[in-house]
């Protein structure tokens, strides 16, 4: 938009989409699709830190952001804290 023209924009979006601490909140599939669409619109790289992905209990797991990636903008980690 015009108000932010010339302003610096973020280049990376970091998210813990499943079981985010301290609330344990998780993004549903629709919210992940919306997040991915925003990242595509603004040219963001997504760092998906998802150590709790395999702890989803239900009929089916919510798809990861990486599984929605069609243009190579998602980097998925099982636990970023172990890498740092």
Long-range contacts (C-beta under 8 A, 24 or more apart in sequence): 9-42, 10-44, 11-43, 11-44, 11-45, 12-44, 12-45, 12-46, 12-47, 13-39, 13-44, 13-45, 13-46, 13-47, 14-47, 14-49, 15-46, 15-47, 15-48, 15-49, 15-65, 16-49, 16-50, 16-51, 16-52, 17-48, 17-50, 17-62, 17-64, 17-65, 18-50, 18-52, 18-53, 18-55, 18-56, 18-62, 19-52, 19-55, 26-56, 26-62, 27-62, 28-62, 29-62, 29-63, 32-62, 32-63, 32-64, 32-65, 32-68, 33-68, 35-65, 36-65, 36-68, 36-69, 36-74, 39-73, 40-71, 40-73, 44-73, 45-73, 45-74, 45-75, 46-73, 46-74, 46-75, 47-75, 47-77, 47-80, 48-74, 48-75, 48-76, 48-77, 49-77, 49-79, 49-80, 50-76, 50-77, 50-78, 51-77, 51-78, 51-79, 53-78
